[in-house]
Amino acid sequence: MAKTTVPLHRLARTIRSKNAGAHYYTMDIIFDDPETYEWVVETGAITRESIAALYGVPEERIFQFVEYRPGNAIKISIRRKHSSGDVGESDVYGCQQYIPLLDIPIPWDDEMRVLDPA
């Protein structure tokens, strides 16, 4: 099926993270068009399980994993190890948590879509 992979940041318009209250942070992956969104979802490269592995957390800490088709988006909320502002918290605003998502390899079929993966 797919001949190569493309890093997620090449396919998504927006990849961001932010606070979702004092105990959670949330990440959004938003695509420009439904075709790219559907392709990424159908590859199975981004799942609750793969996100837990990527962040090194048990799946139980993934509070929310939503594939939101009307918005061409995937929303992921993770329970923080430390509440925002507590001793030991390294990202009070949750704004740096999206970084590991950028390079998730997405299987890509060169014949399906025109994209320069370089």
N, C-alpha and C positions, 0 to 999 in steps of 0.2 A: 504494500500500500504506500507508505511514505518512504521516500528515498533519502531524505535528509531531515535535519531538525533546524528550527529557527528559535532564537531566544524570545521569550514572551514579550519583552519590551519592544521588539520589532513589530509585533502584531496588535498590541493593545494601545489605545489612545491615551489612557490614563491608568496608572498604577499608583495607588496612594494608601496611606494609613493615617489613623487619627484615634484619639481617645473615643471610647464608647462608654463613658462613665468612669468611675475611679477604679473599677475592677477588671475592665476589658479594654482591648483595643480592637479596632476593626480595619480591614483592608478591602479596598475596592479595585477590581480589575474591569475596565470598561473598554469596549471595542466600538469602532466607528460603524461597523455594518453587521447585520445579522449573519451573513455568510461566514465571516471570520470567527465570530462568536460561536456559532454552531460547530464549526470545524474544531476549534479548540476544545469545546465541551466533549465532542464525540471522540476525540483522541484519548480521553481518559487521563491526560497528563496532569490535570489539576483536580484532585479529589480531597476529601476530608483526610484520607489516609496519607496521601502524598504530602499534604501541607503539614500534618503532624510530624512526619519524618523530616521534612525540610527544616522545620523549626525545632526539632528535637524535643517535642512535648508529647505526652500521652494524648490519644484521641479524645479523651474525656475533657481536655482543656479547650478543644475546638467547640466553642459554645454554639456557633452558627456557621453553616456552610450553605449558601443559597445561590443557585443558578437562576438569575432573573432575566428571562428571555425578553420581556417587553423593554428592558433597558440595555440589552446586550451586555450584561454585567454579571460578575461573580462577586459575592460579598462573603467575607470570612471574618468571624469574630472569635478572638482567642482570649481566654481568661488569663490575666496577668499573673506572674509568679508573685509579684509584690504590687500592692495597690499603688496607684499614681501618687507620687510624693512621699511614699514610705522610704525608710532607710533600705538601701539595696536596689531601688528602682533606678534604671539607667536611661529611661526615655519617658520623662514625665508627661509629655504631650502625645506620645505614641506615634510621632511623625516619622520615625526612622525605621519602623518595623517592616515596611514594604520591600526593603532592599533585597532580601533573599528571593523574592518573587521574580525579579527582573530577568534572571538568566535561566528560568525553568525552560528546559528544552522541549519544544513542541514539535512533534512529528509533522513533516510538511511534504505534500505531494506537489512537486514542481509543475505537473501537468494540470492540476486542478486550478491553481491560482498563479498569477504572475506576481512574483515577489523576488527581489534580489536579496538573498539571505546573507550576503557578505556584509 
